[in-house]
Every structure is written in structure tokens, then in C-alpha cells.
Amino acid sequence: MLSRYPANPHYLQFRGKPTVLVTCGEHYGSVLNAAMDYVRYLDTLQRWGFNLTRTFSGVYREITGSFGIVDNVLAPAPEAYVSPWKRVNGKYTLRQFNDAYFSRLRDFVGKASERGIVVEFVLFCFWYEQALWEICPMHPRNNVEGLGPEDKEQVYTLHDNTLLPVMEQFVRRVVHELNAFDNVYYEIINEPYSRHDHTAYEHWQRHIARVICDTEASLPNQHLIAMNVNNRTQRIVNPPDDVSIFNFHYALPEAVAWNHHLNRVIADDETGFAGQCASPYRIEAWQFMLSGGGVFSHLDYSYTVEHPDGTAPIRAETPGYGGNDLHRQIAYLKRLLEENQVWNLQPCNEILAWHVGDVRVRVMGDPGRHYILHVAQGAPHTELMLGIPAGSYQLQWLSPANCHVIREENVSHRGGYLTLRTPLYAEDIALVARRTS
């Protein structure tokens, strides 16, 4: 069962072993879009060594043209949309669930489980536009019961909300259906802060988290709950006890640093809007994970219905990036984190005494014994001063872009500050340093 790692609660444990969850995943439509061949998609994740996928429940979906996304998996053709609720005479009934939907959901999670892939199941989503709310089965014009508000801003409230029992019933059904699987955790709602009132849905979120916990209290297994906090960074105040994972989108290292004291898992749960090349997303991953992040989930637009293996070309209007070059780079990072058992390390930027140039440096380490360091920008060389104990150290300089060792060397450090000059690099460089005596 996926759980927090007892020896270091900033990380997760899966099937008895500490782990980092790292992926380049599709745009969240594997279950709700019947045209998506999720077996080929999951096979691709497994081939790269990724161990996470994020999928939306189908309560929310998008339409052609949403956010400029080409071949959007989250915008199924009308005939391919798989709703959680049964369709009757051209409308949905919120009193009956769609058994075919839950069969597909169980099969997807089961296929992921066979491949060692964890599923982040997103129950609800903010309504970015009124048009997206108006295609939802819970909109009053779309269900035979006529339940729900006309205004999208009134959906996720606790007071005078005829949809609240419907949402509670849906959550309970999902929790029952997936209780036997050990490779699932739940996110309550995607990007609720998009309303620009960060507290607007707070009480509703806490209520849904309690519904999950209360439902699982009488079931064999209990699953982790995630909460989507903000874009980039935010200091978390009064965190709910029921939440184990705090998700940030387009996360900065400060999202980890500012909240490390909470002893919860901090996730970079979505990337994007940084151009159509690999480097900004690769650098984001290295900087975040070497700040103590436990999850990195790149939103990868190379997965489409026509290309479920992640080989679709990226168009200029796409608000992100994906493809085999980035897959290879993120897979390399994941292997490095695992080989160095990052869950036994801690953030230690305090060893940085000085560095030259406009650079960003992040360090994880077992102080005095073992360090991993990532330098972004500042090319072609950067000079570093590290406040580490005296001794002999083995150094490996790594290329995150080319996924190989640039240079290996041994240094003898007599104490004080160790001054290092990086090899030549273009965009970023990494260092693994181990004390040998």
C-alpha cells in the first residue's frame, strides 16, 4: 500500500520500499476518454521506468480548443466520453452510476498496478469557463433530476448545495471500487485556487477529505489524500490532518523549503507554460527534487489518442512540451535519485558558501558523507565553494541533458571551504560527491 515513508515523511513508500514518484504523463483523460489506448500508454511509462500517472475522474472534461491544447486527451469526442453517471433518454441521471465507467476505472488502475505504476486519481476540478461547467452531467440542464446551480462558482460549496449529496455519493463509490488497489491516492480537486480566492473551497475540500476517510474507516485499506495548494509556491497554514501530499503546479524549490517543517510530501504535480523544449522542464525537475520534493509529474503533450506511446509532435500553440528527449532526461533523474537513495538525504543548501554568476544551486546530502548538487544557468563554468568536512571525496560531474557522466575525479580536502570549478556546460550540470575517507 502506498504510504508515507516512516523514516522520512517527506517521501513515500510503495510495496515496502521507499520511493520517489516521477513521471511524464498524459493530459489526464485515460479513464474518461474511451478512445485512449491506456494499455499502450502504460506500457510506455513502464518502458521509461516511470511510476506515476495522473487521471481525472470524468466529472470535469474539456472541449476542443481548450487552452490551445492540440489533440487533447481530456477533451474526448462526444461519443467517446465515459461518464460516471448513467445516460437515460439523452440526459444523465445522478441517481444511477454508469457500470461501464467503473469497469474501465478498475481495469485502468489494475493495468497500472501490474506495471508498478501509481495512479493519482483527481476527483474534481475547478471550472475555468462557464462552457466547461455546462457540459458536465451535474449541470441542471444535463441531468434528469435538474439538480445543480447554473453558475459554476456555486458548485463547490457546503451550504444550500443540492449537488453535495451527489458528490459525496460519487466519492464513496470510487473509494469502494478502488479500495483493494495499493497503487492509488486521491487528489480532492485540481487548481481550486484558480478562483483567485485561495480559501473559497477550503471548507468543502476538508469535507470531501473527511468523506474519503470516513468511508475507508470500515474498509480493509486506507489511501493517501493530496491537496492542490497553489501555482509555484505558498506557505501552507493550518494543514488538514487528513492530507499527506501537498501538490503545487509549476513548482519552485521554495514550495518545498517553505513547507519542509510540515513533514508531509511536497509534489510538483503539473508543469507547463515554459516553452516547447526540454530544458526548462528538466531543470524544474532537478531543482525541485533536489530541494526535497517527493513527487514530480510532468504534463506531457506528446501523448494523444493517435499517439498513446508519447510520440506526437509538439505544436507551437501547445502550452507545454513532451517527447522522447525529455522522457530520457526525466528517467535519468529518477534513476539517479533512486541510486543515491535520496530519501536518506536532506536539503542542505547551507553548505553553499559562495558561487559565481547568475546561477541556481540546490543540494541534497547526508552531511559530511554524501551530496547531490544541481547547478542551473551560469554557463559555461561556475565556481562553487562548499562548506564540507575535511577528507577525500570522489566526484562525478553529470550532464542532465545528455544523461551521462562528464568527468570523474578525486579530491583531497583539508578543511574549511572546498572550491570547485565545474566542467564546461550549456544549461545545467550536476554533481555527486561521496566522501571516501
Secondary structure, 3 states (H helix, E strand, C coil): CCEECCCCCCCEEECCEEECEEEEECCECCCCECCCCHHHHHHHHHHHCCCEEEEECCCCCCCCCHHHCCCCCCCCCHHHECCCEEEECCEEEEEEECHHHHHHHHHHHHHHHHCCCEEEEEEEECCCCHHHHCCCCCCCCCECCCCCCCCHHHCCCCCCCCCHHHHHHHHHHHHHHHCCCCCEEEEEEECHHHHCCCCCCHHHHHHHHHHHHHHHCCCCCCCCEEEEEEECCCCCCCCCCCCCEEEEECCCCHHHHCCHHHCCEEEEEECCCCCCCCHHHHHHHHHHHCCCCCEEEEECCCCCCCCCCCCCCCCCCCCCCCCHHHHHHHHHHHHHHHHCCHHHCEECHHHEEEECCCEEEEEEEECCCEEEEEEEECCCCCEEEECCCCEEEEEEEEECCCCEEEEEEEEEECCCCEEEECCCCCCEEEEEEEECC
